[in-house]
Amino acid sequence: MTKAEKGRLEAHGWKVGTAEEFLGLTPEEAAYVELRLKLAAAVREFRQKKQLTQVQLATLLESSQSRVAKAEAGDESVSLDLLIRSLFALGASRRDIARMIAR
């Protein structure tokens, strides 16, 4: 959001802040959410680079297409374990995962 957009909203009585402020997240909770979102985006990116469908990835993971879709969307019901196993199944190395997290 640009400063001009923020100024316009505030001029009309809106309060502009971050998602963390709105949700009342601690810095640790915000970092955890960010980590999950980065891993979820990486699963989609790696799957697309491998030119696999969600169904094909689900078969590799012995899971379902809907579970893969939820993983890629960052759904909170998907465990970090599944996100990381998905990345390994797609050929990501530990170094790749560390880089994703560090980005």
C-alpha positions in Angstrom: 0.0 0.0 0.0 1.4 3.4 -0.9 1.6 6.3 1.4 -1.1 8.1 -0.6 -3.5 5.2 -0.3 -2.9 4.9 3.4 -3.4 8.6 3.8 -6.7 8.5 1.9 -8.0 5.7 4.0 -7.0 7.3 7.3 -8.6 10.6 6.1 -11.9 8.7 5.8 -11.6 7.3 9.3 -10.0 3.9 8.6 -7.3 2.6 10.8 -4.4 1.1 8.8 -2.2 -1.6 10.3 -0.7 -5.0 9.8 -2.4 -8.4 9.9 -0.4 -9.1 13.1 -1.8 -6.0 14.8 -5.4 -6.8 13.6 -5.2 -10.4 14.8 -3.2 -9.6 18.0 -0.4 -12.0 17.1 2.8 -12.1 19.1 6.1 -11.9 17.1 6.5 -15.6 17.5 3.0 -16.4 16.2 3.5 -14.0 13.2 6.9 -15.7 12.4 5.2 -19.1 12.6 2.4 -18.0 10.2 5.0 -16.5 7.8 7.0 -19.8 7.9 3.9 -21.9 7.0 3.0 -19.5 4.1 6.6 -19.7 2.7 6.6 -23.5 2.8 3.1 -23.7 1.3 4.2 -21.4 -1.6 7.3 -23.5 -2.1 5.3 -26.7 -2.4 3.3 -25.1 -5.2 6.4 -23.7 -6.9 8.3 -27.0 -6.8 5.3 -29.0 -8.0 4.8 -26.6 -10.9 8.5 -26.7 -11.8 8.3 -30.5 -11.9 5.1 -30.2 -14.0 3.1 -32.4 -11.7 -0.6 -32.0 -11.0 -1.9 -31.9 -7.5 -3.2 -35.5 -8.0 0.2 -36.7 -9.0 1.8 -35.1 -5.9 -0.9 -36.6 -3.8 -0.1 -40.1 -5.2 3.6 -39.6 -4.3 2.6 -38.6 -0.8 0.0 -41.3 -0.4 -2.5 -38.5 0.3 -5.4 -36.8 -1.5 -5.6 -34.0 -4.0 -7.7 -32.0 -1.6 -5.0 -32.3 1.0 -2.3 -31.1 -1.5 -4.6 -28.1 -2.4 -4.9 -27.3 1.3 -1.2 -27.5 1.7 -0.5 -25.2 -1.2 -3.1 -22.7 0.2 -1.4 -22.6 3.6 -4.4 -24.1 5.4 -3.8 -24.3 9.1 -5.1 -28.0 9.2 -2.0 -29.1 7.2 0.9 -30.0 9.4 4.4 -28.7 8.9 5.4 -32.3 8.6 3.3 -32.7 5.4 4.6 -29.5 4.0 8.2 -30.6 4.5 7.6 -34.2 3.3 6.0 -32.7 0.2 9.0 -30.6 -0.5 11.3 -33.6 -0.1 9.1 -35.7 -2.3 9.4 -33.0 -5.0 13.2 -33.2 -4.8 13.9 -30.2 -2.5 17.1 -30.5 -0.5 17.5 -29.4 3.1 19.5 -26.5 1.7 16.6 -25.6 -0.6 14.2 -25.6 2.3 16.6 -23.5 4.4 16.8 -20.9 1.6 13.0 -20.8 1.3 12.7 -20.1 5.0 15.4 -17.5 4.9 13.9 -15.6 1.9 
